Amino acid sequence: MSLKERLTADFKEALKSKDQVKKNAVSMARAAIKQYEVDHREELDEEGVIDVLSKQVKMRKDALADFEKAGRTDLLDVYKAEIEILQTYLPAQLTEQEVRGIVEETVRQLDLSMEKKNMGKVMKAVMPQVKGRADGGLVKKVVESLMV
């Protein structure tokens, strides 16, 4: 079952079970996927769907800080629940240790020194390897900690 088919099935299930949070999260994800397909006039493959879902999760995580500042605990709880729901459709996230191993291996493969001036080259090489499996902020944090 493809990711898009799974989203459709889960949407129907959420409607039947009257799970408003899941229904809204899946509905917005499906709408974002459809919007991308219409805008770019192309059918998304699994990787494209994962990209869209990752962006949806990132948007919600970014909004959490704003809701916290505004004292909107009601929206905080809803967005946290939506993030958890959307993350079930994404590949398992890498731990900081796993990202560190990928970064170190990439530095060895590129034959670079651990200097700050090489940070951009390392980030450029690592990000495609961890796409959809690690947050860019985590990768940046690991790279910064390794670069002297």
Backbone as JSON, one array per atom type, in Angstrom:
{
  "sequence": "MSLKERLTADFKEALKSKDQVKKNAVSMARAAIKQYEVDHREELDEEGVIDVLSKQVKMRKDALADFEKAGRTDLLDVYKAEIEILQTYLPAQLTEQEVRGIVEETVRQLDLSMEKKNMGKVMKAVMPQVKGRADGGLVKKVVESLMV",
  "N": [[0.85, -1.17, 0.0], [0.65, 2.13, -0.95], [1.94, 5.26, 0.31], [0.2, 7.4, -0.1], [-2.2, 6.02, -0.49], [-2.44, 4.87, 2.0], [-2.77, 7.16, 3.57], [-5.28, 7.99, 2.64], [-6.89, 5.81, 3.42], [-6.55, 5.93, 6.21], [-7.69, 8.41, 6.66], [-10.38, 7.92, 6.07], [-10.9, 6.06, 8.06], [-10.51, 7.66, 10.34], [-12.65, 9.4, 10.03], [-14.81, 7.65, 10.37], [-14.4, 6.81, 13.02], [-14.66, 9.15, 14.29], [-12.48, 10.74, 15.06], [-11.3, 13.65, 15.49], [-8.82, 15.1, 15.55], [-6.97, 13.42, 14.25], [-8.28, 13.19, 11.81], [-8.22, 15.86, 10.89], [-5.4, 16.31, 10.75], [-4.53, 14.37, 8.86], [-6.12, 15.08, 6.73], [-5.2, 17.69, 6.13], [-2.59, 17.05, 5.4], [-3.04, 15.46, 3.14], [-4.2, 17.39, 1.52], [-2.05, 19.15, 1.19], [-0.32, 17.55, -0.27], [-1.84, 17.14, -2.59], [-2.03, 19.8, -3.45], [0.64, 20.36, -4.08], [0.99, 18.59, -6.21], [-0.82, 19.64, -8.08], [0.19, 22.24, -8.43], [2.75, 21.71, -9.51], [2.21, 20.07, -11.58], [2.6, 17.26, -11.62], [2.71, 13.82, -10.66], [3.25, 12.77, -7.39], [5.83, 10.67, -6.15], [6.68, 8.09, -3.73], [8.88, 9.19, -2.3], [8.55, 11.92, -2.78], [6.1, 12.36, -1.5], [6.88, 11.86, 1.11], [8.62, 14.02, 1.46], [6.8, 16.18, 1.38], [5.21, 15.56, 3.61], [7.17, 15.74, 5.59], [7.71, 18.47, 5.52], [5.25, 19.41, 6.4], [5.29, 18.51, 9.05], [7.48, 19.96, 9.99], [6.51, 22.59, 9.7], [4.5, 22.6, 11.63], [6.02, 22.12, 13.95], [7.53, 24.47, 14.01], [5.52, 26.29, 14.51], [4.82, 25.68, 17.08], [6.47, 27.03, 18.95], [5.6, 29.67, 18.67], [2.94, 29.45, 19.55], [3.4, 28.76, 22.17], [4.6, 31.08, 23.19], [2.43, 32.78, 22.99], [0.78, 31.68, 24.79], [-1.12, 29.78, 24.12], [-2.22, 27.07, 24.97], [-4.14, 25.26, 24.2], [-3.96, 25.06, 21.39], [-1.33, 24.22, 21.27], [-1.4, 21.59, 22.3], [-3.0, 20.32, 20.36], [-1.43, 20.64, 18.02], [0.88, 19.23, 18.77], [-0.19, 16.66, 18.93], [-0.94, 16.33, 16.25], [1.58, 16.38, 15.04], [2.69, 14.01, 16.05], [0.96, 12.16, 14.83], [1.45, 12.62, 12.07], [4.14, 11.91, 11.95], [4.07, 9.18, 12.04], [3.84, 8.37, 9.46], [6.22, 8.87, 8.33], [9.65, 7.84, 7.62], [11.58, 6.02, 10.08], [13.15, 8.07, 12.46], [16.54, 9.17, 12.63], [18.93, 8.75, 15.25], [20.89, 11.0, 17.3], [23.44, 9.95, 17.58], [23.59, 8.2, 15.39], [23.45, 10.02, 13.28], [25.79, 11.41, 13.78], [27.67, 9.41, 13.18], [27.21, 9.13, 10.4], [27.95, 11.68, 9.53], [30.68, 11.73, 10.27], [31.66, 9.63, 8.68], [31.13, 10.67, 6.15], [32.83, 12.9, 6.11], [35.27, 11.58, 6.13], [35.09, 10.22, 3.65], [34.99, 12.36, 1.87], [37.44, 13.34, 2.3], [38.13, 15.54, 3.95], [39.19, 18.14, 6.22], [38.49, 18.62, 9.73], [37.46, 21.33, 9.96], [35.88, 24.5, 10.46], [35.51, 25.85, 8.05], [34.87, 23.93, 6.2], [32.31, 23.21, 6.7], [29.97, 23.77, 5.18], [30.34, 22.19, 2.88], [30.26, 19.65, 4.0], [27.66, 19.59, 5.11], [26.18, 19.8, 2.74], [26.76, 17.37, 1.54], [25.85, 15.52, 3.42], [23.08, 15.97, 3.91], [21.41, 14.93, 1.71], [21.72, 12.22, 2.23], [20.42, 11.76, 4.64], [17.88, 12.53, 4.23], [14.56, 13.08, 5.06], [14.84, 11.4, 7.21], [16.15, 12.62, 9.25], [16.2, 15.63, 11.06], [17.08, 18.81, 9.76], [18.12, 20.67, 11.54], [19.16, 19.1, 13.59], [21.2, 17.79, 12.2], [22.81, 19.96, 11.56], [23.57, 20.78, 14.12], [25.1, 18.57, 14.95], [27.16, 18.58, 13.02], [28.31, 21.11, 13.56], [29.24, 20.62, 16.15], [31.27, 18.81, 15.67], [33.04, 20.13, 14.0], [35.94, 22.11, 14.21]],
  "CA": [[0.0, 0.0, 0.0], [1.47, 3.34, -1.02], [1.73, 6.23, 1.39], [-1.03, 8.15, -0.41], [-3.33, 5.12, -0.23], [-2.53, 4.73, 3.46], [-3.37, 8.4, 4.08], [-6.71, 7.96, 2.3], [-7.53, 4.81, 4.28], [-6.55, 6.46, 7.57], [-8.66, 9.51, 6.7], [-11.71, 7.3, 6.16], [-10.98, 5.45, 9.39], [-10.68, 8.76, 11.3], [-14.03, 9.88, 9.87], [-15.71, 6.66, 10.98], [-14.19, 6.78, 14.47], [-14.88, 10.53, 14.76], [-11.23, 11.23, 15.63], [-11.14, 14.96, 14.84], [-7.42, 15.5, 15.41], [-6.38, 12.6, 13.19], [-8.95, 13.56, 10.57], [-7.68, 17.15, 10.46], [-3.99, 16.17, 10.4], [-4.43, 13.61, 7.62], [-6.77, 15.9, 5.68], [-4.27, 18.77, 5.74], [-1.46, 16.42, 4.71], [-3.51, 15.08, 1.8], [-4.4, 18.64, 0.77], [-0.72, 19.67, 0.84], [0.18, 16.68, -1.35], [-2.63, 17.46, -3.79], [-1.64, 21.14, -3.87], [1.95, 20.24, -4.73], [0.79, 17.93, -7.5], [-1.49, 20.58, -8.97], [1.12, 23.34, -8.72], [3.89, 21.26, -10.3], [1.68, 19.22, -12.65], [3.27, 15.95, -11.6], [2.28, 12.89, -9.63], [4.34, 12.55, -6.44], [6.18, 9.3, -5.78], [6.8, 7.93, -2.28], [9.86, 10.14, -1.77], [7.92, 13.24, -2.84], [5.09, 12.41, -0.44], [7.62, 11.97, 2.37], [9.09, 15.41, 1.53], [5.67, 17.04, 1.73], [4.86, 15.27, 5.0], [8.24, 16.29, 6.44], [7.48, 19.92, 5.58], [4.08, 19.62, 7.25], [5.74, 18.33, 10.44], [8.35, 21.1, 10.31], [5.66, 23.77, 9.87], [3.83, 22.49, 12.93], [7.03, 22.3, 15.0], [7.86, 25.89, 14.05], [4.38, 27.01, 15.08], [4.72, 25.39, 18.52], [7.13, 28.09, 19.72], [4.72, 30.84, 18.64], [1.79, 29.18, 20.41], [3.88, 28.77, 23.54], [4.76, 32.49, 23.56], [1.11, 33.39, 23.08], [0.03, 31.04, 25.86], [-2.22, 29.02, 23.53], [-1.99, 25.66, 25.28], [-5.1, 24.45, 23.46], [-3.37, 24.8, 20.08], [-0.1, 23.46, 21.5], [-1.75, 20.17, 22.43], [-3.49, 19.85, 19.06], [-0.3, 20.56, 17.08], [1.73, 18.12, 19.19], [-0.88, 15.43, 18.52], [-0.84, 16.24, 14.79], [2.97, 16.03, 14.72], [2.82, 12.58, 16.33], [0.22, 11.43, 13.8], [2.16, 12.72, 10.78], [5.42, 11.21, 12.03], [3.87, 7.75, 11.81], [3.94, 8.13, 8.02], [7.6, 9.15, 7.92], [10.6, 6.8, 8.02], [12.1, 6.15, 11.45], [14.13, 9.15, 12.57], [17.86, 8.79, 13.09], [19.35, 9.32, 16.53], [22.04, 11.91, 17.18], [24.62, 9.1, 17.4], [23.59, 7.71, 14.0], [23.78, 11.17, 12.44], [27.22, 11.66, 14.02], [28.39, 8.39, 12.41], [27.08, 9.48, 8.98], [28.76, 12.88, 9.31], [32.09, 11.35, 10.34], [31.96, 8.83, 7.49], [31.11, 11.58, 5.0], [34.06, 13.69, 6.19], [36.34, 10.67, 5.69], [34.94, 9.97, 2.22], [35.32, 13.58, 1.14], [38.84, 13.64, 2.63], [38.15, 16.92, 4.43], [39.62, 18.33, 7.6], [37.39, 19.0, 10.62], [37.52, 22.77, 10.17], [34.6, 25.19, 10.21], [35.4, 26.28, 6.66], [34.34, 22.8, 5.42], [30.99, 22.89, 7.2], [29.0, 23.81, 4.08], [30.57, 21.02, 2.03], [29.8, 18.48, 4.74], [26.19, 19.67, 5.16], [25.68, 19.54, 1.39], [26.92, 15.95, 1.26], [25.12, 14.71, 4.4], [21.63, 16.16, 3.86], [20.7, 13.96, 0.87], [21.81, 10.89, 2.84], [19.5, 11.65, 5.78], [16.63, 13.17, 3.82], [13.35, 12.47, 5.59], [15.13, 10.58, 8.38], [16.76, 13.44, 10.3], [15.91, 17.05, 10.96], [18.24, 19.61, 9.36], [18.67, 21.31, 12.75], [19.97, 18.1, 14.28], [22.4, 17.58, 11.4], [23.64, 21.16, 11.72], [24.12, 20.74, 15.48], [26.15, 17.55, 14.98], [28.28, 19.06, 12.21], [28.96, 22.18, 14.3], [29.97, 20.07, 17.3], [32.47, 18.1, 15.2], [33.96, 21.05, 13.33], [36.7, 22.94, 15.16]],
  "C": [[0.9, 1.24, 0.0], [1.1, 4.29, 0.11], [0.44, 7.02, 1.16], [-2.27, 7.3, -0.15], [-3.54, 4.95, 1.27], [-3.15, 5.97, 4.09], [-4.87, 8.41, 3.82], [-7.45, 6.99, 3.21], [-7.62, 5.31, 5.72], [-7.53, 7.62, 7.72], [-10.07, 8.95, 6.85], [-11.93, 6.69, 7.54], [-11.22, 6.53, 10.46], [-12.09, 9.34, 11.22], [-15.0, 8.94, 10.58], [-15.61, 6.66, 12.5], [-14.38, 8.15, 15.12], [-13.66, 11.09, 15.52], [-10.88, 12.54, 14.91], [-9.69, 15.33, 14.59], [-6.76, 14.73, 14.27], [-6.98, 12.98, 11.83], [-8.37, 14.87, 10.02], [-6.23, 17.04, 10.0], [-3.83, 15.47, 9.05], [-5.03, 14.4, 6.46], [-5.85, 17.01, 5.2], [-3.06, 18.22, 5.0], [-1.86, 16.04, 3.29], [-3.7, 16.32, 0.92], [-3.06, 19.22, 0.33], [-0.12, 18.85, -0.31], [-0.52, 17.02, -2.66], [-2.23, 18.84, -4.33], [-0.3, 21.12, -4.6], [1.79, 19.64, -6.12], [0.13, 18.85, -8.52], [-0.53, 21.69, -9.39], [2.23, 22.92, -9.68], [3.5, 20.35, -11.46], [2.43, 17.9, -12.76], [2.72, 15.12, -10.46], [3.46, 12.62, -8.7], [4.57, 11.06, -6.21], [6.3, 9.25, -4.25], [7.74, 8.96, -1.66], [9.29, 11.56, -1.75], [6.88, 13.42, -1.75], [5.77, 12.57, 0.91], [8.15, 13.4, 2.55], [7.98, 16.34, 1.98], [5.27, 16.82, 3.19], [5.9, 15.82, 5.97], [8.07, 17.8, 6.6], [6.28, 20.24, 6.46], [4.46, 19.5, 8.73], [6.57, 19.52, 10.86], [7.53, 22.36, 10.54], [4.99, 23.75, 11.24], [4.81, 22.69, 14.08], [7.41, 23.77, 15.14], [6.75, 26.7, 14.72], [4.27, 26.79, 16.59], [5.32, 26.51, 19.37], [6.24, 29.34, 19.78], [3.51, 30.64, 19.56], [2.19, 29.22, 21.87], [4.03, 30.21, 24.05], [3.41, 33.15, 23.8], [0.26, 32.76, 24.18], [-1.16, 30.23, 25.37], [-2.0, 27.52, 23.74], [-2.96, 24.74, 24.53], [-4.54, 24.07, 22.08], [-2.07, 24.0, 20.19], [-0.39, 21.97, 21.54], [-2.19, 19.58, 21.1], [-2.33, 19.66, 18.09], [0.65, 19.43, 17.46], [1.12, 16.78, 18.78], [-0.78, 15.25, 17.01], [0.57, 15.85, 14.35], [3.18, 14.53, 14.93], [2.14, 11.74, 15.25], [0.98, 11.44, 12.48], [3.49, 11.97, 10.8], [5.27, 9.7, 11.84], [3.99, 7.39, 10.33], [5.36, 8.32, 7.5], [8.5, 7.98, 8.32], [11.1, 7.06, 9.44], [13.21, 7.2, 11.47], [15.45, 8.63, 13.14], [18.16, 9.44, 14.44], [20.55, 10.24, 16.28], [23.32, 11.11, 16.94], [24.72, 8.61, 15.97], [23.96, 8.83, 13.04], [25.27, 11.48, 12.57], [28.06, 10.68, 13.19], [28.36, 8.7, 10.91], [27.95, 10.67, 8.65], [30.24, 12.51, 9.3], [32.51, 10.55, 9.12], [32.03, 9.71, 6.24], [32.38, 12.43, 4.96], [35.24, 12.85, 5.71], [36.28, 10.46, 4.18], [35.34, 11.17, 1.38], [36.77, 14.01, 1.37], [38.99, 15.11, 3.02], [38.69, 16.96, 5.85], [38.4, 18.78, 8.41], [37.46, 20.47, 10.96], [36.18, 23.39, 9.8], [34.42, 25.58, 8.75], [34.82, 25.18, 5.76], [32.9, 22.44, 5.79], [29.94, 22.83, 6.09], [29.11, 22.6, 3.18], [30.02, 19.75, 2.7], [28.27, 18.45, 4.79], [25.59, 19.29, 3.8], [25.74, 18.05, 1.07], [26.06, 15.08, 2.18], [23.6, 14.8, 4.21], [20.91, 15.19, 2.92], [20.7, 12.54, 1.47], [20.78, 10.68, 3.95], [18.12, 12.22, 5.49], [15.42, 12.39, 4.33], [13.57, 11.65, 6.85], [15.76, 11.36, 9.51], [16.45, 14.9, 10.01], [17.2, 17.81, 10.63], [18.91, 20.29, 10.55], [19.57, 20.36, 13.52], [21.28, 17.88, 13.53], [23.35, 18.76, 11.58], [24.32, 21.15, 13.09], [25.27, 19.74, 15.56], [27.38, 18.02, 14.21], [29.04, 20.16, 12.95], [29.77, 21.64, 15.47], [31.25, 19.36, 16.88], [33.51, 19.03, 14.57], [34.64, 21.97, 14.34], [37.02, 24.28, 14.54]]
}
